[in-house]
């Protein structure tokens, strides 16, 4: 028995030595892992401290921003009303209270509309019944609505537009007055030509050398011009009221004869040669007779104003398959090319005594007849205005 124990002893010693070596290696590995874990813990602790500091800074910044927003809402001149998903007021700012009064919190917006707001007829604009009023009456409020994508709450923005509305109304009144002034000036321009003709006929009536037949003829022409003045005033009133201008078949040759009767005496008085070339071949156009006559008369009157004594003014009528053209030509100073685009603008004139409305009125009259007016002018040679009307 002793001999066997002695023989096994070296084996056990070698096993113990190997086991110790394995244990030492495992211990070294565990120590290394432990050191790495300690380093990771230190690093994570530092990162956590940094993250915590950053989070605290963000919270402080958000708190400061929240305070700023609160102060901004308080100081905001516009009202802010927040409605929950049941359409009840859950938050307001002081301006909203000034506009709508108290209480507000917990009330539905429908109640506010019924009790404290009055519709104006303009979308989004309301009159505040109470408590805020201004010297001229109720305060006028414009309300915008938006939905929060996060909370699904409705956010109403209330803008006080009382002063803006007052200024807007004043501007509208000013525009109406300006339009009335333009209409009055246009009427004065329209009346000038027939009134000049009537005065010319009345001047002839005072001549002692006239016989009874000539006196009767001039009296009839004077009455005709006065009737035309009455028509112009009635037509202008119809335009102001927005009434439609009647149209009908107008024989061009008859219109040209009428224009010759009206304009020839004035042309003679200014020592101008006036020629009408009628190539209408009996054609009629569907227009308002007096509107077309006024447009051509205005162009002839403008030609008389600029044409030198002894020069020629021509009114030519031509017809084509799709349109009729009335061309007024003069031998005046012409119009510079740079002014062609502005020549039909209201109140634009190249003459010191001009109103700047004659050509603007002609342009509007021609457009009302679905026609167009063309300008062809060469400085120093003369000018042509052509009225083109559809057949």
Secondary structure, 3 states (H helix, E strand, C coil): CHHHHHHHHHHHHHHHHHHHHHHHHHHHHHHHHHHHHHHHHHHHHHHHHHHHHHHHHHHHHHHHHHHHHHHHHHHCCCEEEEECCCCEEEEECHHHHHHHCCCCCCCEHHHHHHHHEEECCCCCEEEEEEEEEECCEEEEEEEEEEECCCCCCEEEEEEECHHHHHHHHHHHHHHHHHHHHHHHHHHHHHHHHHHHHHHHHHHHHCCCCCCHHHHHHHHHHHHHHHHHHHHHHHHHHHHHHCCCCCCEEEEHHHHHHHHHHHHHHHHHHCCCEEEEEEECCCCEEEECHHHHHHHHHHHHHHHHHHCCCCCEEEEEEEECCCEEEEEEEECCCCCCHHHHHHCCCCCCCCCCCCCCCHHHHHHHHHHHCCCEEEEEEECCCEEEEEEEEEC
